[in-house]
């Protein structure tokens, strides 16, 4: 379905289900549908339950890599926990420091592509150097793909930074930033999947 028709059909479905007292099971890989339709969420990967819980809570803190991926996270790195407040993002080639305690069982870090803060000038804490590998100019979003820092493996995935249309003016005024900062409140501390 095209986006207009799909949106109309979803609205009609919500209207139909509004007074329904029972449980409806919906299968989807679309994070927007899941967020809109589901109060509770059960995430499966390779036929096994990865996690379950309230949809809003799982979007905010997915806990597992498969759950983070399903809820729209684009950036993942294997990590080495250096201490209670520092991890090394092995796939990104940087260290990240936090004021809150990093869970001991953290094996991955996730970061959503829309949550970066651009930094011009001197490097701040929890930043990665902007080394552009590619970009896509879409009607309502600019997608930038960045090379990770100090990574030896050429197969390492690029880091995604997505910038909504309402924020394009800052790039027009200042140009590309020197760094992107990972705000602590948006870091997703993740464990291995089942």
Secondary structure, DSSP 4 states (H G I P E B T S, - for coil): --HHHHHHHHHHHHHHHTT--S------S-HHHHHHH-SEEEEEETTEEEEEEEHHHHHH---BHHHHHHTT--EEEEEEEEETTEEEETTTTEEEE-SSPPPTT--EEEE-TT--EEE-SS--TTEEE--EEEEEE-SSEEEEEEPPSS---TTPPPEEEEEEGGGHHHHHHH-S-SEEE--GGG-EEEB---
